[in-house]
């Protein structure tokens, strides 16, 4: 009840747009994890891939180069992404490059080693790709919900320090993509659920600590479950909208296009067990592309708070090269995006 009252107060106060027939946010881009095979692709080989992406109206890719996993933090030579950048440059597309992160960054006792790692990665990235016209921004991939105590101090230092290093090396917009959780009864994990008001206050303070962060692309799916409704999500969008306004940030939406199909939280627990994480490999067969009409509805929710959306899930569930199901989902999205 507090969540609904909070969101309604924000709307009545003029913080968020009215919840009527809102235009959907534009799908501007997708997240993309570069594999070893991706890095070896020629510009010619990227053409079909990027045609399919642009068929959805997107012109932005948020790229994490995960090739040669052990050597991730030390790009060597320009060859790994040469074909990719040749083609994105030719098309006038936009690419945001990830600064990556060390494993288990959220439990590090000291931000120093991670800041040093990030600084090297940032400098190497600028050396290799800084002159590329399509290199338009940075992605700082510390994705989180709500922290307290030492963890809150850690993420404050990381967001501030990494974003400042990005801007010092190459002054481009810096994006982050936090999430919210909707499992208030802790059926899926051991986190402490917070109200939208608490979420707003935490993110207002955190974003104020990181002046070099420019864009907050809020993940829209809670724990990625299909059972959550637009009304479940709306109060957290309203909370982040207010936090971004107070901290001088631009709000985008990360409207996810992949979901785990369940009828309810109780259905999830009955099928998979209490405290089973949604990313458990045994749950993989139960994931799907978000149906196209539902995705359009999610873009409309996002449109109440921002005019720009990106999506996680394209590469995993919509990319036609994945197979017939993904190709059919892509065709449904393309038809919906082209409809006026």
DRENGU-41748 format. One record per residue (C-alpha): y, x, z; residue number from 1. Coordinates in steps of 0.02 Angstrom, whole numbers, plus 50000, padded with zeros to 5 digits. Last residue first. Layout:
BEGIN
@c2 Y	c1 X	c3 Z	nr NUM .
...
***
This chain:
BEGIN
@c2 50160	c1 50114	c3 48192	nr 340 .
@c2 49984	c1 50173	c3 48162	nr 339 .
@c2 49966	c1 50360	c3 48125	nr 338 .
@c2 49918	c1 50402	c3 48303	nr 337 .
@c2 49786	c1 50265	c3 48308	nr 336 .
@c2 49704	c1 50321	c3 48146	nr 335 .
@c2 49705	c1 50503	c3 48203	nr 334 .
@c2 49630	c1 50456	c3 48371	nr 333 .
@c2 49488	c1 50357	c3 48289	nr 332 .
@c2 49455	c1 50499	c3 48166	nr 331 .
@c2 49449	c1 50625	c3 48309	nr 330 .
@c2 49325	c1 50516	c3 48404	nr 329 .
@c2 49214	c1 50505	c3 48251	nr 328 .
@c2 49220	c1 50693	c3 48227	nr 327 .
@c2 49180	c1 50720	c3 48411	nr 326 .
@c2 49028	c1 50608	c3 48399	nr 325 .
@c2 48972	c1 50687	c3 48235	nr 324 .
@c2 48979	c1 50868	c3 48294	nr 323 .
@c2 49086	c1 50994	c3 48388	nr 322 .
@c2 49170	c1 51048	c3 48225	nr 321 .
@c2 49267	c1 50884	c3 48230	nr 320 .
@c2 49367	c1 50940	c3 48384	nr 319 .
@c2 49383	c1 50783	c3 48489	nr 318 .
@c2 49274	c1 50815	c3 48644	nr 317 .
@c2 49289	c1 50995	c3 48705	nr 316 .
@c2 49434	c1 51061	c3 48601	nr 315 .
@c2 49533	c1 50901	c3 48624	nr 314 .
@c2 49495	c1 50884	c3 48810	nr 313 .
@c2 49657	c1 50943	c3 48890	nr 312 .
@c2 49806	c1 50857	c3 48814	nr 311 .
@c2 49993	c1 50880	c3 48791	nr 310 .
@c2 50123	c1 50744	c3 48815	nr 309 .
@c2 50310	c1 50728	c3 48786	nr 308 .
@c2 50429	c1 50581	c3 48806	nr 307 .
@c2 50423	c1 50579	c3 48995	nr 306 .
@c2 50410	c1 50457	c3 49142	nr 305 .
@c2 50368	c1 50285	c3 49074	nr 304 .
@c2 50299	c1 50370	c3 48920	nr 303 .
@c2 50158	c1 50443	c3 49023	nr 302 .
@c2 50096	c1 50267	c3 49054	nr 301 .
@c2 50109	c1 50232	c3 48868	nr 300 .
@c2 50012	c1 50392	c3 48830	nr 299 .
@c2 49876	c1 50329	c3 48947	nr 298 .
@c2 49871	c1 50165	c3 48851	nr 297 .
@c2 49851	c1 50261	c3 48687	nr 296 .
@c2 49709	c1 50360	c3 48766	nr 295 .
@c2 49627	c1 50195	c3 48814	nr 294 .
@c2 49639	c1 50136	c3 48635	nr 293 .
@c2 49562	c1 50300	c3 48574	nr 292 .
@c2 49415	c1 50302	c3 48693	nr 291 .
@c2 49425	c1 50453	c3 48810	nr 290 .
@c2 49304	c1 50579	c3 48736	nr 289 .
@c2 49145	c1 50588	c3 48837	nr 288 .
@c2 49065	c1 50664	c3 48991	nr 287 .
@c2 48897	c1 50598	c3 49055	nr 286 .
@c2 48790	c1 50731	c3 48971	nr 285 .
@c2 48886	c1 50868	c3 49067	nr 284 .
@c2 48845	c1 50799	c3 49241	nr 283 .
@c2 48705	c1 50926	c3 49271	nr 282 .
@c2 48831	c1 51065	c3 49242	nr 281 .
@c2 48928	c1 51019	c3 49402	nr 280 .
@c2 49108	c1 51000	c3 49347	nr 279 .
@c2 49129	c1 50830	c3 49431	nr 278 .
@c2 49084	c1 50907	c3 49599	nr 277 .
@c2 48945	c1 50820	c3 49697	nr 276 .
@c2 49014	c1 50779	c3 49870	nr 275 .
@c2 48902	c1 50624	c3 49887	nr 274 .
@c2 48767	c1 50612	c3 49755	nr 273 .
@c2 48758	c1 50598	c3 49567	nr 272 .
@c2 48709	c1 50419	c3 49524	nr 271 .
@c2 48747	c1 50327	c3 49686	nr 270 .
@c2 48900	c1 50435	c3 49719	nr 269 .
@c2 48973	c1 50402	c3 49546	nr 268 .
@c2 48935	c1 50215	c3 49557	nr 267 .
@c2 49025	c1 50211	c3 49724	nr 266 .
@c2 49173	c1 50298	c3 49643	nr 265 .
@c2 49175	c1 50164	c3 49509	nr 264 .
@c2 49104	c1 50120	c3 49337	nr 263 .
@c2 49072	c1 50300	c3 49284	nr 262 .
@c2 49105	c1 50396	c3 49123	nr 261 .
@c2 49167	c1 50574	c3 49152	nr 260 .
@c2 49326	c1 50599	c3 49054	nr 259 .
@c2 49399	c1 50699	c3 48910	nr 258 .
@c2 49564	c1 50662	c3 48821	nr 257 .
@c2 49677	c1 50712	c3 48965	nr 256 .
@c2 49858	c1 50662	c3 48959	nr 255 .
@c2 49943	c1 50820	c3 49021	nr 254 .
@c2 50113	c1 50741	c3 49044	nr 253 .
@c2 50282	c1 50826	c3 49029	nr 252 .
@c2 50415	c1 50838	c3 49164	nr 251 .
@c2 50563	c1 50955	c3 49139	nr 250 .
@c2 50619	c1 51046	c3 49297	nr 249 .
@c2 50783	c1 51041	c3 49394	nr 248 .
@c2 50707	c1 51043	c3 49569	nr 247 .
@c2 50760	c1 50867	c3 49623	nr 246 .
@c2 50720	c1 50794	c3 49453	nr 245 .
@c2 50551	c1 50881	c3 49448	nr 244 .
@c2 50508	c1 50813	c3 49621	nr 243 .
@c2 50563	c1 50638	c3 49571	nr 242 .
@c2 50455	c1 50639	c3 49416	nr 241 .
@c2 50313	c1 50712	c3 49517	nr 240 .
@c2 50316	c1 50564	c3 49636	nr 239 .
@c2 50330	c1 50436	c3 49497	nr 238 .
@c2 50182	c1 50516	c3 49408	nr 237 .
@c2 50088	c1 50508	c3 49573	nr 236 .
@c2 50129	c1 50323	c3 49595	nr 235 .
@c2 50068	c1 50283	c3 49416	nr 234 .
@c2 49892	c1 50353	c3 49426	nr 233 .
@c2 49802	c1 50213	c3 49516	nr 232 .
@c2 49902	c1 50084	c3 49416	nr 231 .
@c2 49841	c1 50164	c3 49255	nr 230 .
@c2 49664	c1 50138	c3 49315	nr 229 .
@c2 49530	c1 50258	c3 49377	nr 228 .
@c2 49353	c1 50217	c3 49324	nr 227 .
@c2 49344	c1 50347	c3 49185	nr 226 .
@c2 49338	c1 50491	c3 49309	nr 225 .
@c2 49430	c1 50654	c3 49273	nr 224 .
@c2 49454	c1 50690	c3 49460	nr 223 .
@c2 49632	c1 50625	c3 49455	nr 222 .
@c2 49662	c1 50595	c3 49272	nr 221 .
@c2 49844	c1 50623	c3 49228	nr 220 .
@c2 49872	c1 50810	c3 49231	nr 219 .
@c2 50059	c1 50840	c3 49254	nr 218 .
@c2 50138	c1 50957	c3 49127	nr 217 .
@c2 50278	c1 51036	c3 49233	nr 216 .
@c2 50400	c1 51130	c3 49122	nr 215 .
@c2 50533	c1 51260	c3 49167	nr 214 .
@c2 50464	c1 51381	c3 49297	nr 213 .
@c2 50591	c1 51522	c3 49321	nr 212 .
@c2 50668	c1 51439	c3 49475	nr 211 .
@c2 50505	c1 51448	c3 49573	nr 210 .
@c2 50542	c1 51408	c3 49755	nr 209 .
@c2 50624	c1 51244	c3 49706	nr 208 .
@c2 50462	c1 51195	c3 49622	nr 207 .
@c2 50366	c1 51219	c3 49784	nr 206 .
@c2 50487	c1 51118	c3 49889	nr 205 .
@c2 50492	c1 50971	c3 49770	nr 204 .
@c2 50305	c1 50986	c3 49746	nr 203 .
@c2 50267	c1 50967	c3 49931	nr 202 .
@c2 50391	c1 50824	c3 49954	nr 201 .
@c2 50325	c1 50726	c3 49805	nr 200 .
@c2 50143	c1 50749	c3 49859	nr 199 .
@c2 50185	c1 50692	c3 50034	nr 198 .
@c2 50268	c1 50536	c3 49964	nr 197 .
@c2 50123	c1 50507	c3 49843	nr 196 .
@c2 50006	c1 50507	c3 49992	nr 195 .
@c2 49893	c1 50656	c3 50027	nr 194 .
@c2 49705	c1 50676	c3 50016	nr 193 .
@c2 49635	c1 50821	c3 50117	nr 192 .
@c2 49504	c1 50913	c3 50016	nr 191 .
@c2 49319	c1 50908	c3 50060	nr 190 .
@c2 49250	c1 50845	c3 49896	nr 189 .
@c2 49188	c1 50700	c3 49791	nr 188 .
@c2 49177	c1 50560	c3 49920	nr 187 .
@c2 49335	c1 50617	c3 50007	nr 186 .
@c2 49393	c1 50440	c3 50051	nr 185 .
@c2 49560	c1 50463	c3 49962	nr 184 .
@c2 49477	c1 50504	c3 49798	nr 183 .
@c2 49635	c1 50491	c3 49691	nr 182 .
@c2 49678	c1 50673	c3 49664	nr 181 .
@c2 49834	c1 50745	c3 49582	nr 180 .
@c2 49851	c1 50885	c3 49457	nr 179 .
@c2 49962	c1 51033	c3 49419	nr 178 .
@c2 50000	c1 51099	c3 49244	nr 177 .
@c2 50125	c1 51244	c3 49234	nr 176 .
@c2 50242	c1 51291	c3 49092	nr 175 .
@c2 50364	c1 51436	c3 49069	nr 174 .
@c2 50495	c1 51426	c3 48931	nr 173 .
@c2 50530	c1 51591	c3 48840	nr 172 .
@c2 50629	c1 51743	c3 48893	nr 171 .
@c2 50511	c1 51886	c3 48853	nr 170 .
@c2 50469	c1 52021	c3 48981	nr 169 .
@c2 50594	c1 51965	c3 49114	nr 168 .
@c2 50553	c1 51782	c3 49085	nr 167 .
@c2 50367	c1 51811	c3 49107	nr 166 .
@c2 50395	c1 51920	c3 49260	nr 165 .
@c2 50499	c1 51783	c3 49339	nr 164 .
@c2 50363	c1 51656	c3 49305	nr 163 .
@c2 50233	c1 51770	c3 49385	nr 162 .
@c2 50336	c1 51800	c3 49541	nr 161 .
@c2 50395	c1 51624	c3 49577	nr 160 .
@c2 50230	c1 51539	c3 49540	nr 159 .
@c2 50133	c1 51673	c3 49632	nr 158 .
@c2 50245	c1 51683	c3 49786	nr 157 .
@c2 50249	c1 51494	c3 49808	nr 156 .
@c2 50062	c1 51487	c3 49776	nr 155 .
@c2 50031	c1 51609	c3 49918	nr 154 .
@c2 50149	c1 51526	c3 50042	nr 153 .
@c2 50063	c1 51359	c3 50013	nr 152 .
@c2 49894	c1 51441	c3 50034	nr 151 .
@c2 49948	c1 51520	c3 50198	nr 150 .
@c2 49996	c1 51353	c3 50273	nr 149 .
@c2 49972	c1 51199	c3 50165	nr 148 .
@c2 49922	c1 51166	c3 49985	nr 147 .
@c2 49926	c1 51012	c3 49872	nr 146 .
@c2 49853	c1 50982	c3 49700	nr 145 .
@c2 49826	c1 51142	c3 49605	nr 144 .
@c2 49820	c1 51227	c3 49435	nr 143 .
@c2 49873	c1 51409	c3 49437	nr 142 .
@c2 49873	c1 51433	c3 49249	nr 141 .
@c2 50047	c1 51502	c3 49210	nr 140 .
@c2 50076	c1 51454	c3 49028	nr 139 .
@c2 50209	c1 51548	c3 48932	nr 138 .
@c2 50317	c1 51500	c3 48784	nr 137 .
@c2 50365	c1 51502	c3 48601	nr 136 .
@c2 50249	c1 51626	c3 48516	nr 135 .
@c2 50259	c1 51545	c3 48343	nr 134 .
@c2 50386	c1 51672	c3 48278	nr 133 .
@c2 50273	c1 51820	c3 48323	nr 132 .
@c2 50378	c1 51968	c3 48381	nr 131 .
@c2 50314	c1 51959	c3 48561	nr 130 .
@c2 50133	c1 51956	c3 48506	nr 129 .
@c2 50055	c1 52124	c3 48546	nr 128 .
@c2 50184	c1 52208	c3 48656	nr 127 .
@c2 50230	c1 52041	c3 48734	nr 126 .
@c2 50049	c1 52006	c3 48779	nr 125 .
@c2 50025	c1 52181	c3 48850	nr 124 .
@c2 50178	c1 52160	c3 48960	nr 123 .
@c2 50119	c1 51990	c3 49022	nr 122 .
@c2 49942	c1 52052	c3 49060	nr 121 .
@c2 50010	c1 52200	c3 49155	nr 120 .
@c2 50126	c1 52089	c3 49256	nr 119 .
@c2 49987	c1 51966	c3 49290	nr 118 .
@c2 49873	c1 52100	c3 49364	nr 117 .
@c2 50013	c1 52165	c3 49475	nr 116 .
@c2 50056	c1 51989	c3 49533	nr 115 .
@c2 49872	c1 51957	c3 49570	nr 114 .
@c2 49858	c1 52117	c3 49672	nr 113 .
@c2 50017	c1 52079	c3 49771	nr 112 .
@c2 49987	c1 51895	c3 49813	nr 111 .
@c2 49898	c1 51941	c3 49977	nr 110 .
@c2 49758	c1 51852	c3 50069	nr 109 .
@c2 49681	c1 51787	c3 49906	nr 108 .
@c2 49604	c1 51614	c3 49928	nr 107 .
@c2 49691	c1 51526	c3 49783	nr 106 .
@c2 49661	c1 51667	c3 49658	nr 105 .
@c2 49474	c1 51633	c3 49664	nr 104 .
@c2 49444	c1 51732	c3 49504	nr 103 .
@c2 49598	c1 51827	c3 49441	nr 102 .
@c2 49719	c1 51731	c3 49333	nr 101 .
@c2 49769	c1 51700	c3 49151	nr 100 .
@c2 49948	c1 51735	c3 49090	nr 99 .
@c2 49922	c1 51598	c3 48963	nr 98 .
@c2 50007	c1 51598	c3 48794	nr 97 .
@c2 50114	c1 51453	c3 48731	nr 96 .
@c2 50104	c1 51432	c3 48542	nr 95 .
@c2 50221	c1 51329	c3 48433	nr 94 .
@c2 50190	c1 51289	c3 48251	nr 93 .
@c2 50300	c1 51341	c3 48105	nr 92 .
@c2 50154	c1 51325	c3 47985	nr 91 .
@c2 50159	c1 51505	c3 47925	nr 90 .
@c2 50178	c1 51569	c3 48103	nr 89 .
@c2 50028	c1 51466	c3 48158	nr 88 .
@c2 49927	c1 51540	c3 48014	nr 87 .
@c2 49969	c1 51723	c3 48041	nr 86 .
@c2 49955	c1 51694	c3 48229	nr 85 .
@c2 49775	c1 51639	c3 48218	nr 84 .
@c2 49724	c1 51774	c3 48094	nr 83 .
@c2 49801	c1 51910	c3 48204	nr 82 .
@c2 49730	c1 51847	c3 48368	nr 81 .
@c2 49604	c1 51986	c3 48406	nr 80 .
@c2 49675	c1 52113	c3 48281	nr 79 .
@c2 49836	c1 52157	c3 48373	nr 78 .
@c2 49766	c1 52305	c3 48467	nr 77 .
@c2 49679	c1 52298	c3 48635	nr 76 .
@c2 49715	c1 52156	c3 48755	nr 75 .
@c2 49686	c1 52215	c3 48933	nr 74 .
@c2 49669	c1 52071	c3 49056	nr 73 .
@c2 49524	c1 51989	c3 48967	nr 72 .
@c2 49421	c1 52147	c3 48957	nr 71 .
@c2 49272	c1 52082	c3 49055	nr 70 .
@c2 49283	c1 51915	c3 48964	nr 69 .
@c2 49279	c1 51988	c3 48789	nr 68 .
@c2 49377	c1 51839	c3 48727	nr 67 .
@c2 49458	c1 51723	c3 48853	nr 66 .
@c2 49624	c1 51711	c3 48763	nr 65 .
@c2 49703	c1 51559	c3 48845	nr 64 .
@c2 49810	c1 51462	c3 48723	nr 63 .
@c2 49926	c1 51314	c3 48744	nr 62 .
@c2 49938	c1 51250	c3 48566	nr 61 .
@c2 50087	c1 51152	c3 48500	nr 60 .
@c2 50113	c1 51059	c3 48335	nr 59 .
@c2 50027	c1 50894	c3 48371	nr 58 .
@c2 50042	c1 50740	c3 48260	nr 57 .
@c2 49857	c1 50696	c3 48271	nr 56 .
@c2 49828	c1 50758	c3 48094	nr 55 .
@c2 49909	c1 50919	c3 48155	nr 54 .
@c2 49751	c1 50962	c3 48250	nr 53 .
@c2 49640	c1 50927	c3 48102	nr 52 .
@c2 49749	c1 51032	c3 47987	nr 51 .
@c2 49745	c1 51168	c3 48120	nr 50 .
@c2 49557	c1 51180	c3 48113	nr 49 .
@c2 49554	c1 51171	c3 47924	nr 48 .
@c2 49678	c1 51314	c3 47909	nr 47 .
@c2 49604	c1 51428	c3 48043	nr 46 .
@c2 49474	c1 51501	c3 47924	nr 45 .
@c2 49608	c1 51555	c3 47802	nr 44 .
@c2 49703	c1 51643	c3 47940	nr 43 .
@c2 49545	c1 51739	c3 47978	nr 42 .
@c2 49434	c1 51707	c3 48128	nr 41 .
@c2 49382	c1 51852	c3 48238	nr 40 .
@c2 49477	c1 51792	c3 48391	nr 39 .
@c2 49395	c1 51622	c3 48378	nr 38 .
@c2 49221	c1 51697	c3 48382	nr 37 .
@c2 49258	c1 51790	c3 48543	nr 36 .
@c2 49317	c1 51626	c3 48616	nr 35 .
@c2 49496	c1 51567	c3 48631	nr 34 .
@c2 49522	c1 51424	c3 48753	nr 33 .
@c2 49638	c1 51292	c3 48681	nr 32 .
@c2 49749	c1 51166	c3 48769	nr 31 .
@c2 49826	c1 51038	c3 48654	nr 30 .
@c2 49995	c1 50987	c3 48587	nr 29 .
@c2 50139	c1 50867	c3 48558	nr 28 .
@c2 50060	c1 50698	c3 48588	nr 27 .
@c2 50218	c1 50594	c3 48593	nr 26 .
@c2 50240	c1 50489	c3 48749	nr 25 .
@c2 50205	c1 50307	c3 48718	nr 24 .
@c2 50351	c1 50186	c3 48696	nr 23 .
@c2 50370	c1 50077	c3 48849	nr 22 .
@c2 50335	c1 49891	c3 48844	nr 21 .
@c2 50379	c1 49863	c3 49026	nr 20 .
@c2 50362	c1 49980	c3 49174	nr 19 .
@c2 50546	c1 50019	c3 49192	nr 18 .
@c2 50593	c1 50202	c3 49181	nr 17 .
@c2 50578	c1 50313	c3 49335	nr 16 .
@c2 50714	c1 50370	c3 49455	nr 15 .
@c2 50822	c1 50215	c3 49437	nr 14 .
@c2 50815	c1 50161	c3 49619	nr 13 .
@c2 50711	c1 50009	c3 49574	nr 12 .
@c2 50586	c1 50124	c3 49491	nr 11 .
@c2 50577	c1 50244	c3 49637	nr 10 .
@c2 50560	c1 50101	c3 49760	nr 9 .
@c2 50416	c1 50028	c3 49660	nr 8 .
@c2 50326	c1 50195	c3 49666	nr 7 .
@c2 50345	c1 50207	c3 49855	nr 6 .
@c2 50291	c1 50027	c3 49883	nr 5 .
@c2 50136	c1 50055	c3 49777	nr 4 .
@c2 50090	c1 50215	c3 49867	nr 3 .
@c2 50122	c1 50141	c3 50041	nr 2 .
@c2 50000	c1 50000	c3 50000	nr 1 .
***
